[in-house]
Amino acid sequence: MATSRVTPSLSANLRQISHIVVVASGKGGVGKSTTAVNLALALHRQGAKVGLFDADIYGPSQPLMLGVAGLRPQIVNGNQMLPITAHGIKCNSVGFLVDDDQAMALRGPMVVGAFNQILNDTQWGQLDYLVVDMPPGTGDIQLSLAQSVPVTGAVIVTTPQDVALLDAKRGIEMFRKVRVPILGVVENMGIHVCSQCGHSEHVFGEGGADRIAHAYGVEVLGSLPLDGSIRAQCDAGTPAVAIDPEGRVGQIYARIARRVADQLLGVAPPQAGFPNISVSDD
């Protein structure tokens, strides 16, 4: 597998964005979307101008998590969309464009086309960060999406469970092949503390994020507990950072956001070319 460089033609809407940060996972169900929305909100609370792009075409969840499900973006200038603003951040998602019970039965090239159209035709305005909630997995669609966006860095989300860690490794390898810097790993469901007796238990294993971070020379940005309130807050449209920023969970996300911002401090906006994957016999 070899890589070559190509130079994308950035839309005017993307040229105003300083950093594009993707939040990805090798598999679903590990809290990727929850991490993405809380990271975006934490960056905003720290004074940044932030957008959130829900790139999970098959299973968009950000409209629900931000409490704006059912809204539709305003169309201007024929085909341009104005993002929905919620909790101080701008958001767009295919979830705003289809009904909740409508299935997105699209093949790979159509998914990539929908991704590019929504991303490029959204008038994001000037942003410090655009956080992209990527689809789960590491297949053809994910590679195509990674190549179509000039990404500044990636945050990998996992749980301590061995099967999730295997998929997280595949995610890291995929981004390395397309030369996207790995900003770090976020571990969800790291430990459960019983609300009745206070007993602590590593339900899904222990130390997994530390092992994968050590193996790949990246850092663990933060570890979130297995806490039902995190799920409940997102389901209610008020993620932890929005409703309780000074709480335990809100402060963990704040530290994650600071580490992401620190790593990107001084990094040039992604205007240069980025890699195209080609297969060779080398």
Secondary structure by P-SEA (a helix, b strand, c coil): cbbbbbbcccccccccccbbbbbbbcccccaaaaaaaaaaaaaaaacccbbbbcccccccccccccccccbbbbbccccbbbbbbccccccccccccccccccccccaaaaaaaaaaaaaacccccccbbbbbccccccaaaaaaaaaccccbbbbbbcccaaaaaaaaaaaaaaaaacccccbbbbcccbbbbccccccccccccaaaaaaaaaacccccccccccaaaaaaaaacccccccccccaaaaaaaaaaaaaaaaaccccccccbbbbbbbccc
